[in-house]
Amino acid sequence: MIKLYSTNLKTEPVPFREALLKGLAPDKGLFMPESIPVIPPEIIDSFTDMEYHEIAYEVSRRFLKGQIDDEVLKSITKDAYNYEVPLEHVYENKYVMRLDQGPTASFKDFAARMMARLMQHYLTLEHRKLLILTATSGDTGSAIANAYYGLDHIKVVVLFPLDEVSDRQRKQMTTLGKNVQIIGLDAKFDDCQILVKEAFSDSDLDYLGLSSANSINIGRLIPQIVYYFYSFAKLRKGNTDDSVIFSIPSGNFGDMMGGMLAGRMGLPIKKYIISCNENDEFVQFLHTGKYAKIVPSINCLSSAMNVGHPSNISRLVSLYNGVMDETGHISVQPDMEQMNKDLFGVSVTDEETKAMIADAYQKHGLLLEPHGSVGWSGLSKYLAEVGNDSEQLYISLETAHPAKFPEQIQAILGLDPKLPPSLQGLETKKEQFDELDNTYEAFKAYLKKNYK
Ligand SMILES: *Cc1c(COP(=O)(O)O)cnc(C)c1O
């Protein structure tokens, strides 16, 4: 059985079920697997003929061995992944993987849907209830709210920064109701995250059975390994020396951690291009070895990536044999040399993001929204600096549907992206959410009043 340790190293390793239901380790560290299962090349070869949900089962069962029944896991993956994962050819051997076909048209559906089902499974076994607290910079909140909506043992509270999410993103959360409560703060995403973290470490709130659904939950990380395997399996040439380079638009670095784990599991990833917006603290860290958060975070077009201190960096640091605590303090320096061999960090400005939306569309008919544009720009900067290899497989991730950003697409391209079915009809639904002051006292009082 693979247990999960805390990146702060002050908690005993725990089984998956416990890490999933807790979210954050008691020492405020993030859970990481004690060992990483390696998938033999011949099994990876066999993925080429499998459907997405079958690959999801094959990848996750290796982490969850002895911790969930095979048949249960099979039905969870099948139920969670009932939508398409398009791999759009752009030019040469370069592709965009569209992770935007789920119920909220964001890649966060991949993680949220599987995590919700895993939690539901364990809570039913234990006759327990949970209150999920989550902070969102836009897409997490709607993906979490939708993934848990209507479930019996789980209630959800989502905090979001009033000015940093688009109308449509907000409506995807605030029109649900039932077991889903939404709170807007006149603050930054990072402030929302601070309140959530404080509630987790407040023993007065233990009675609520708090849990997290942010990308800090290990239950979200494991499903995010799968699409790396999937895209490689479907796009590779079939030679033994096939490899792939991914460009990952990154904010809180959950997506890139999924990719890192995929690599450690044996997926031949030659390079990770870590594409950030102007919140480029990680890019600077790669260059200098010194980590400095960006406070407050910078408000960029790719709003779901406006993260001045990505939580998952402590996991990455741990993977490279270092220790970083939740404040960003590094007590053991990771292997920077190896990290720089594996990763290529780029920062993309808003001007470049907009220009690339226009360029990709004009040159290739490729329709991107701001987050995907940061990813594609990152790839193009990498090619300019390192050189293009027309034979190499490159895959850039598109993490949201362009129709989630209609004003921006309209302003740049003069067209209205067609709404996917999941986003239709939102305009006429009634919104319901509360507003709170950005203080922990106000938030705590709210929780105590509304959840007894
Ligand atoms: C959350 C999000 C990201 C960033 O993903 P991380 O795992 O936080 O790095 C990128 N694009 C979109 C659309 C997102 O919602």
The ligand as an SDF file (V2000), in Angstrom:
LIG
                    3D

 15 15  0  0  0  0  0  0  0  0999 V2000
   -6.6360   26.4560  -12.5820 C   0  0  0  0  0  0  0  0  0  0  0  0
   -6.3680   26.8010  -13.9720 C   0  0  0  0  0  0  0  0  0  0  0  0
   -5.0690   26.8290  -14.4760 C   0  0  0  0  0  0  0  0  0  0  0  0
   -3.8650   26.5930  -13.6230 C   0  0  0  0  0  0  0  0  0  0  0  0
   -3.7840   25.2680  -13.1760 O   0  0  0  0  0  0  0  0  0  0  0  0
   -2.9090   24.9320  -11.9210 P   0  0  0  0  0  0  0  0  0  0  0  0
   -3.0840   23.4830  -11.6980 O   0  0  0  0  0  0  0  0  0  0  0  0
   -3.4380   25.7440  -10.7740 O   0  0  0  0  0  0  0  0  0  0  0  0
   -1.5180   25.3210  -12.2570 O   0  0  0  0  0  0  0  0  0  0  0  0
   -4.8980   27.1110  -15.8150 C   0  0  0  0  0  0  0  0  0  0  0  0
   -5.9520   27.3740  -16.6150 N   0  0  0  0  0  0  0  0  0  0  0  0
   -7.2050   27.3570  -16.1600 C   0  0  0  0  0  0  0  0  0  0  0  0
   -8.3140   27.6720  -17.0940 C   0  0  0  0  0  0  0  0  0  0  0  0
   -7.4620   27.0590  -14.8380 C   0  0  0  0  0  0  0  0  0  0  0  0
   -8.7150   27.0490  -14.3940 O   0  0  0  0  0  0  0  0  0  0  0  0
  1  2  1  0
  2  3  1  0
  2 14  2  0
  3  4  1  0
  3 10  2  0
  4  5  1  0
  5  6  1  0
  6  7  2  0
  6  8  1  0
  6  9  1  0
 10 11  1  0
 11 12  2  0
 12 13  1  0
 12 14  1  0
 14 15  1  0
M  END
$$$$
